[in-house]
Amino acid sequence: MKEGQKHIYYIAGENRKDLESSPFLEKLKKRGYEVLFMTDPIDEYAVQHMDEFEDHKLMNASKEDLKFGDKEEKKEKKRREKAKENLKDFIEWYKKLLGDKVEKIVISNRLTTSPMAVVTGQYGYTANMERLMKAQALNDPSRYSFMASKKTIELNPYHPIITKLHELSKDNGEEETTKEMATVLFESACIQAGFDIDDNTGFNNRMLKMVRSGLGVSDDAEMVAEPEVEEEEEEEKKDEKKDEKKDEKKEDEKKEEL
């Protein structure tokens, strides 16, 4: 491990490629800290029974309350407190919009380039664990539903998307377009984290609406008229008649042979 690294960080998922690009690791990468990638289904089960290894605490990088244990952490905490105060009204608006889909919204200490991340509470299932639980044969969803719902949004207060959405929430917070953009941002973060979203149809409709807006296609734009195919139909009819004549000729030949 890098000198000064206080904890053993790990993250579990389906494959190494997805884990390497996870937003959960942005600040860890910036600090140059090492992270264990766990891609075997049994890994996350096993590590839950390990709190420490050689005086280093094991810490899941995809859960809330990520700690670094270095000098910079104290400075970052003060910055987050100021950012939290500046975004207080936005956090309240966003929490009201999402309702019980999230447990809370906080200022992130792990993001550097992403606008948002959806993490799990310390005692909730990670996205990877949810996936493994759902994949078990004859599983009972009620066994993990109370654990699966504890999600936390972490905001990057310095990202231009968040600052712009903050402005829109103050001036146009009740407009449907603003609400849809905020909802899509949350749902996209859920998908990136590996969580399932509750309303796939709604997500698809919101995405299509944003694509229409980006392309300048109005909601009431008419479908392009289908091309005329009369000539092709006439050719098909001619071919069918030819085939019928061939069949009749074959039948006549068979009768003559008899």
N, C-alpha and C positions, 0 to 999 in steps of 0.2 A: 504493500500500500504506500501511497504518497506520504512523505513525512508531514506530520501534523494532522493526518486524518484520524479522527477520534472514533468513528463508527465503521462497521462493515455494512455497506449498502447493498441491497439486492432488489431485483425486480423480476417478476415471473410473467410468462406469456407463452404464446404458441410457437414463435420463432425468433431467432436472434435479430433478423433484419428489422422487424417491427419494434423490438425493444430498443435497438440502437437509436432509432429516430423518435423515441417517445419524448413528449414534452416534460415528463416527470424528471428527466435527467439533465435538463438544460443548465441549471446552476451547478450541479455536481460536475458536469463536463467543464464548465468555466473555471471551477476550482482545481480541476485536474485530478479529482478523486476517482478511485477505482470502484466499479460496481459489478456485482455478480449477476450474470444473466442465467435465469433458471427456466429452461424450456421443457423439462420432463414433467409430466403430470403429477408425479409424486413429490416434486421438489417443494412446492409451497405447503403441502401437508406436513412434510418432515420438518421444515424450518420453523414452523409454528411452535415446536417443542424445544427450540433452541433460543435462549435469550442472549447468551454471550458466547464468545469464542476467544480464548486467550486475552481476557480483560477488555475485549472490544464488543460493544453492544450491537446486535444485529438490528438493522432498521430497514423496513420496507419502503422503498422510494415512491411507491404509488399510493401511500396513505398520508393523511393529513399530519400536521405538526412535525414536518421534517426538520431535523436538527443537524447542525454542522459542528458545533462545539469549538469554534475558532473565534479570534478577535473580531473579524469582520461581521460576525453574526449580530453582535450588539449594536453596531452602527446600522445594520440593515433593519433591525427591529424598530429603531427610532424612525427610520424612513417610512416603514410600513405604517406606523402609528399616524404619521402626518398624512400619508396617502389615504388611510382609512377615514380620517376626518374630512378630507376633501371630497371623498366619494360616498359620504354617509347617505345623502339623499338618493344617490344612484343605487346603492346597495339595497336600500329599503324598497325602492321602486321595482328592482329586479326580483327581489324575494317575493314581493306581492304578486308579480307576474307569474312566476314559476310555481308558487304555492308549495304543496307538499312533495314536489318532485325533488327538492333538495332540502337538506337539513339546515344548512347555513351557507353564507357567502362571506369569504374572507379575502384579505390581500395576500397574494402569494409571495413566498420567499424562495421559490424554486424556478420561476419562469424568467426567461431573458428575451426570447423572441416570439413566443406564442402569446395570444391575447388572453387565453383562458385555459384552465385544466379542470377536469372533474376527478376528484380524488375520493377515497373511501375513508370513513371514520376509523379510528383506531381499533374499534371492536366490530367493524362491519366486514363483509366479504369484499375482496377486491374483484375487479372485472374478470380476472383469470379464474378466481375461485368460483364465481357465479357460473362461468362457462363450464367448469368441471362438474359442478353440482347438477346443472341442468342436463348434462350429457349422460349422467348415470342412469342405468336402466331402472325402470319402475320407481323413479325418484318422486318424492312428495314435495311439490312447490311450497307448501305451507311450512315445511321444515326450515327453509332459509329465507322466506319472504320478509320476515322482520329484520333480518340482517342485511338484506340486499338493498333496502330503501335508504340507508344512511349514507348519502352522498353529499359532498361539500364542493362548492364552486370556489376555485382560487382565481382571482383576477390579477392580471398584470396591469397595474395602474399607469404604466408609462407607455403602453402600446397604443398606437393611433386609433385602432378600432374601438378600444375601450373609451378613450377620451372623446371620440366623436359620438359614440353611443350615449355617453354621459350627457353631452350637450343636447342630443335629440330627446333624451328622457325628460330634460328640464323644459324644453320648449314644445315638444310634440309627444309627450309621454303617453297620451291617450289615443294617438293615431294608430290605426291598425298596422301600417307599414313598419313603424318603429317597433311595435310589439313582435311582429313576425321576424324582423331581423334579429332581435334579441333572442327569440326562441330558437331560430335556426343556429345561431352561434352556440347556444347551449347544447342543442342536439348534436351538432357537429363535434363538439368537445367530448360528448358522451361516446360517440362512435369511435373517435380517435383513441379514447381511453380503453375501448373494448367492451363498453356496456351496450346492452340492447336498449332501443328507444321504444316508448310505449305506443306511439302513433306513427307508424311507418307511412301510412297514406297521407296524413297531415304534413309530415316532413317532406314528402315528395311534392305535394302541392305547393308548399312554401318555396321549395327550391325552384320549381318550374316558374313560379311567379317572379322570383328574383332574376332568373335567366331571361324571362320575357322583358323585364325592366331593363336589364343590361343590354339587350339586343334592340331595344326600342320597339318591341312587338306588343301592341295593345291587347288587353284581355278579350276584347270583342272582335279581334282580327278574324276574318273569315278564312276558311280552308281554301287552298288552291284548287281550282277546278280540275277534275280528272280529264286526261286527254281522250279525244275521240278515237274510237277503235272500230268504226263501221267497216272500213276497207278490210281490216284484218278478219272481221267476222265473216265477210263475204268469202274471203279466201278459205277460211276454215270450213264454211259450208260446201265450197267446191271440192275441198279435199275429202270431206265426208261423203259426198256423192260419188267421187271416184272410188273410194274404199267400198262403198255399197255395190257399185258396178262390178268391181273385182270379185267381191264375194258372190254376187249372182252368177258371174261367169264361171267361177270355180264350182258352184253348185250344178250348173248346166253340164259342165264337163264330166262331173261325177255321174250324173244321170245317164249321159251318153255311154260311158264306160259300162254301166250296168245293163 
